Amino acid sequence: MQKLPKESQSYYLHTIRQGFNQHSDETDPERISQIIHRAVEDSRWIVKKISMEKIIEELPLEALPGQFWGAVRIYTEKPHIINRRICGTVNLWIGISHEVFSRQNVVKSLEDKVFLHNFVDEVDKCKRTPANIYQDENLSECDINIHDAIDVETPSSSTNNILDQDKDFEPELKQIDVIKDVLFKEGFRSIQEKSDLWCNKIVSQDKTKEVDEDDNCKEQSEAQLPKTTLVKNRQLKIPWQDLLDVNTLRIAVIRRILPKVLKKFTPLLEVVLMDGKEMCVSYLAATSTITPSVIPRVNYSFFFTKTGISLSYFTDKDGSSLEGETNIVWVQKNVLPKLMKWTGEVDEDGTVENKGSLRLVDVQEYNQLYQKLKIKYGQSLVKIWPESTDPQKYVFEDIAIATYLILVWEQERKQKGLSTHQTFVDLGCGNGLLVHILSSEGHQGLGIDIKKRNIWDMFPEHTKLKEGVVEPSDKNLFPQYDWLIGNHSDELTPWLPVIAAKSRYTTRFFVIPCCAHDFDCRYRRKCAGRSQYSDYLEYIKEIGTVCGFEVWQDKLRIPSTKRVCLIGQERTYSASQSHQTFQKIDEFIRERTHTGMNNTENQKNVNSWESHGHKKSEHENHTDALWSENFKARAAVQPVRNCTQLEHGVREDLVSTVAKMLMEKKHIIQVEVSKTAFVNWDRGGRMTLSDIAKRMESNQLSALKKECGGLQTLLRNHKHIFNILQREVSLQVPVPEWKATVPKTRIKTKHCWFHINHVKGCPLPSQTCIYAHGDEDLKKS
């Protein structure tokens, strides 16, 4: 050992220990000599070839180890919140160890055994992403098989089953096996394969803590979602709590990184190493591909010390490539500050509240299906979109919602052994696109909205859409359908759980709350400590609970600020207790509406239930009376309330009044009338919106109160006259034609307001003003 270089001795000892761990029963002196000789050679080779670790930056921070691991957990489980190219991750294999391992050894082994093993070409050839599928002349976009677009689903029971559904991914399976061999040599053992050993080690490491071995093993071997979720979660769970409890624990994770855009990126493998003793986490790229990468092409680590958090990365002994330098700068500027921020926000015990998205569905399945539906429906619908709304938002938003619902329903069929696709009713379906996608994917349904849209006529016959009003009463129950959908259903949102509960015992609901409505009025916040939106979500969940549902909450990935969905699938009462539940619902509605329902009609409902039996009463309508007397459905034609519908005379009077107020004060400025000349012009003073409102007459204020925008909206509609900055109003300065940003087709199509109404007239000559100075100067639009 003394003949080895000083920097090789630690590697020599590590290699010796690993060799004897693998051959603990070896007694042959010649074999032992071979192990020692190989350790010497490997140690010399490692120092010559191994990547060296270089510290980039260390930021000072006072925190506890639990807070560091909590921040690491956020970044590890949710890298997409920093890296927008990523859809999510799938843990394919998790190993644990209590032995000291070498990160440098792992990095070098990955470079030599994975990158240089020709897996790159094999995997790229087999992964037929949409980008190269389109090059096949025999396939159209709509003919692409879902397995061609992305990896198949990943059961958590065994890595050997990950890709066995598609032989095209055999190279990646081999690659995973090679990575596992690298980790095995460093002492890691699978928590799935060695769960009993894992549990015993946990108990022996922390005897002061009582551990239920059976429960712990069950949790580690195949983690499950909480009881209030939909289905068993196939995603392997990293034992974060054990990492905190046992400081000698080391964890290795092989995971797949799922890209958002499959036309440009392919799924990649990454190895995450967590060392509880050294307080370090490393992210190592385990796939090299010719396609662009969604993750940094650099192996980097975060260290937690008594003074702060440091970032390092592995570079060749002779230096690093330009690409590696660029990637580590990205990590330094984007990931390290976020990690610092989260460390200060996480609880001292490392507890991280799961507020992420897509918690109730498999992320890989979601990404897989969303890409398929986006190819199938996306661009074709955008091209023919006949509505005035933005198709880029509404088309892809409804595709994302449809993807989520299809997965939820698929899981439900597997869980309950259903053989037929679920049926649905979309209350307040709007453009009907969600109904069209779900119906086209095999779910028979109906969409109802108070107003027909232009796009309805473009849908095929199997897309059932109906124009009509849905009022909360016994005549608007839907016992023949399985699910009720409320996608931004406004005033019907609080009624969705009630209608579902009274339609049929097996009717379920899915709702995305948006505008805060109560049963018969605008929602009044109950808890001042919460935001209006979060308080309203809790209220809808309360309604669902009163209606006898287990209410599950999840967050969708849609381009909307209101993207939380609530699901009521399982009931908390038996079918024989339905009439008692109905009475609780009616009482709750009476308390919230202060009007009450007709007691005679309520008694008829109860008597009907008892006399005809459960099966008959839940399918029959008993009365047409509204469940709330003050409920009002929105009008089919919504009034335009942006101050554009004011009478012309009233609008002109308001504009003239404000302009006169501003002209009471003089403010002389120089206005450019040509590229070489200026003239003096009185712009007038400035006034706040509140001061202007105080001086307006009562009849003028009454006219404005009818418009939701009010005074500010009125003035913004006349931006060619008024300028509003930080709620202060002043007159605009006329701009000559060569500085104007309006299209040439609109020049001289309107009269100049300043030329007609300003005391000094328009400062610009007719030749350079973009507005007409008189009828003879006016052009047709």
Secondary structure, 3 states (H helix, E strand, C coil): CCCCCHHHHHHHHHHHHHHHHHCCCCCCHHHHHHHHHHHHHHHHHHHHHCCEEEEEEEEECCCCHHHHHHHHHHHHHCHHHCCCCEEEEEEEEEEEECCCCCHHHHHHHHHHHHHHHCHHHHHHHHCCCHHHHCCCCCCCHHHCCHHHHCCCCCCCCCHHHCCCCCHHHHHHHHHHHHHHHHHHHCCCEECCCCHHHHHHHHHHHCCCCCCCHHHHHHHHHCCCCCCCCCCCCCCCCCCHHHHHHCCCCEEEEEEEEEECCCCCCCCEEEEEEEECCCCEEEEEECCCCCCCCCCCCCCEEEEECCCEEEEEEEEECCECCHHHHHHHHHHHHHHHHHHHHHHHHCCCCCCCCCCCCCCCCCHHHHHHHHHHHHHHHHHHHHHHCCCCCCHHHHHHHHHHHHHHHHHHHHHHHHHHCCCCCCCEEEECCCCCHHHHHHHHCCCCEEEEECCCCHHHHHCCCCCEEEECCCCCEHHHCCCCCCEEEEECCHHHHHHHHHHHHHHCCCCEEEEECCCCECCCCECCCCCCCCCHHHHHHHHHHHHHHHCCEEEEEEECCCCCCCCEEEEEEEECCCHHHHHHHHHHHHHHHHHHHCCCCCHHHHHHHHHHHHHHCHHHHCCCCCCCCECCCCCCCCCCCCCCCCCCCCCHHHHHHHHHHHHHHHCCCCCEEEEECCCCCEEEEECCCCEEHHHHHHHCCHHHHHHHHCCCCHHHHHHHCCCCCEEEECCEEEECCCCEHHHCCCCHHHCCCCECHHHHHCCCCCCCCCCCECCECCHHHCCCC
